[in-house]
Amino acid sequence: MGAKLEYVCQDCGYTAEVSGSYDAGFEVTTQTMYCRRCRELCDVLMGYRRRDENGEYRTIPLSNDTRAGGCPDCRGSDLVLWNNGDPCPRCSGTINQEGCVMLWD
């Protein structure tokens, strides 16, 4: 089960609701990225989760799905990896996790 968490920059006040790293639900995997075009943190669709012949979950890349690997808002590809603990993508200030907003599957 994946989670959306609230992040708030203590310096510039920027807020975002994202997973904060690689995350996985029952069906899909995501990775938090910063879209330079939108100037927003977003969770980017990375692939589907499927069980292999050993019963272990594997991520199948979405190579032919136009939603995969791009910003969910602008569909752009000017993305930078961002993980919980990294500085604010807008001002390089301190960004803190404030709590869980929702669980998703």
N, C-alpha and C positions, 0 to 999 in steps of 0.2 A: 504494500500500500504506500502510495506517495503522499507527500505533504506539501502544502503551500504555507510558507512562513512569512511574517511581516518583518521587513527590514527598514530601519530608519537611520539616516545619517545624522550624527550628532553635530556636525559642522554646518551643512547646508540645508538640512531638513528634507532631503530627498527620501521618498518612501517607495517601496516595491513589495509586491506579494509574489514570491517565487520560491522554488524549492531550496535554492542556495547551493546546489551542486548537482551531481548526477543523481537521478531519482528514478524509481521504477514503480509502476502500478502493476495490476494483473495483466494488462494487455500491451502497454507501451512503456518506453523509456524516454526520459528527457534529460537535458543538461542545461543548467542556467548559464546564460550568456548576456553580454551587454551589446545591444544593437547601437552602433555608432550613428546610424541614420536616424533612428527614432529617439536616441539618447535615453533608452529605457533598458532596465533589466527584464529579461523574459526567459521563459522555459521553452527550449527548442526541442521539438520532436526529433528523436534520434533513431528509433526503431521499434519493432514489435517484439514482445517477449513470447517465446514458445519453448516448450519442453523438448529436449532432444531424446534420443533413444535410451539414454541412461536416466531419464526423469529429471535432469537438471535444466534450469532455465537458461536460455541463450537469447541474446539480442540479435534479431535479424534486421540488418540495415534496410532502410526504405529507399533504395536507389531509384525506383521509378515513381515514387510518390512526391508530388510537387510541394507538399507540406513539410517534408523532411529536411532538416538541416538549415532552414531559413527562419528568419524572424516571423513569428505568428501574426504580427500586425502589418508590416510592410513587405514581407516576403523577401527582404533583402538578405544579403550574405556577408555584409560588413560587420561580423560578430567577433567578440572577444570573450574567451572563457572567463567566467567569474565564479568563485566559490566563497561560501561563508568564511569570513575572516579576512577576505581581501578588502582593500580600501574602497571607499565610495568611487564608483566609476565616473562620477561627474566632477568631484572636487578633490579626490584622494584623501578625504577625511575618514573618520572612524564611523563605520556603519555597524549597527548592532541589530541582532535578532531580537525582536520584541515578543514573539509568541506564534503559536500555530493558528492560522486562519481557517484552514480546512484540510481534511484528509480526502484523497481521491484514489480511485482504483481504475 
